[in-house]
Amino acid sequence: MPKKLEFDVVIIGAGAAGLMCAIEAGKRGRRTLVIDHANKIGKKILMSGGGRCNFTNLDVSAINYLSTNPHFCKSALARYTPFDFLELVDKHKIPYHEKTDTIANGQLFCDHKSADILDMLQSECNSAGVSIKTHSHCSKVSKQAAGGFELTIENAAAQQQVHTQSLVVASGGLSIPRMGASGFGYQLATQFDIPLLSTRPGLVGLHLNESLQGSLASLAGLSLDVSANCGGMTFKEAMLFTHKGISGPAILQISSYWQPGLQLEIDLLPDYDLQKLWSEWQLDNAQLATHLSRILPRRLVEHWLQEFDNQPARQYSTQQRNTIINTFHHWQPKVSNTDGYKTAEVTLGGVDTHAVSSKTFESNSVGGLYFIGEVLDVTGWLGGYNFQWAWASGWCCGQVV
């Protein structure tokens, strides 16, 4: 058996939160080890933002996050802001831009590639003396009576015993399993009797019931700006029709608030008052579809009007007019399910934040055990918010481990 390794800090998970925590701990002179079962670090960083990494958002506050403990995220977000992360980005001379071709502002992306952010984190880890082991997983964790934790770390070649004073769980959630997602963090929390909240996919496409899937098949690939409402929240962004239902930014955002039993409502004309437009359209002989096609994709118009004769606006009865207006402004599709963890960008739920310090991220009941990032019951909106939570929670934890 190889000699037992000694570290001050071991971090499980080489994602955004884990690497940020490692950098800060290493800068404080702490002997720090990061382990990850994947073949490379930061896989979700590399694939994020269409390969350009939406690494933060200029406008971040607690309102942008879902949690059963909504005040929990405030401390970390205030102590490590998007502008703090931008200082690091500028230090490494990484060019970036704010995305302006969307309704939502403040989203920052790399000009070139996501690897720029990962290379920056790797460089900072190197400078801080952080050790990183990939292709490795933690198969056993035990709390030592004399203090600290005993870990069994395994890879294809060997098994290694590691002792550490501080153990940080940054293993993420269940989303995108092909990127190496696992339930390790939840299993460890259960082992130490730390409460968990039920998990479900978030920022994910929605499946409509089978009858709707069939009738909407001709619209697959069509995108338009909408206003989506569910669970008391509304998001105005783009929606995309898919072969199984609907997706796009507006739907990904509202999916985090949708649950079985809740009704989704979509305004397909959020920038128009169709009742007012109709009154204007009654003054000429143009057919209704012609008018609607000036403000909506023609394919959508033809589908939505297929139950009605296409005729001038003034020839519809009051009941028909109200029905048509309602279907455009208050479409209520029946949602059957989501695309699931396979494509979900985040995992809702997780380690109950009532059991964790909002300042240090240490477990209230198990000294030396910390939880950061997505494994916690804190989930951000689409648009760089989840990365900012990773940077902030990792930074704060790295100041104390």
Protein Blocks (a to p, Z undefined) as FASTA:
>chain_A
ZZddddfbdcehjafklmmmmmmmmmnopacddddfbfbehklmmmggnhnopabcfbdc
fklpccfblmlmmmmmmmmcfklmmmmmmmnopacdddfkbfbghiacdfkbmklmmmmm
mmmmmmnopacdehiacfbdcddfkgpjddddddfkbccddddfbdcdfebpmehklnop
afklmmmmmmnopacdddddehiaddddfklmmmmmmmgoiacdddddeehiacdddddd
dfklcgdjklmmmmmmgcghiacdddfblmbcfklmmmmmmmpmbdfklmmmmmgcfklm
mmmmmmpccddfklpcfklmmmmmmmmmmcccddfbdebjmlombdeehjdfklpcfklo
pafklghiacehjlpccdddeehjmmmmmmmmmmmmmmmZZ
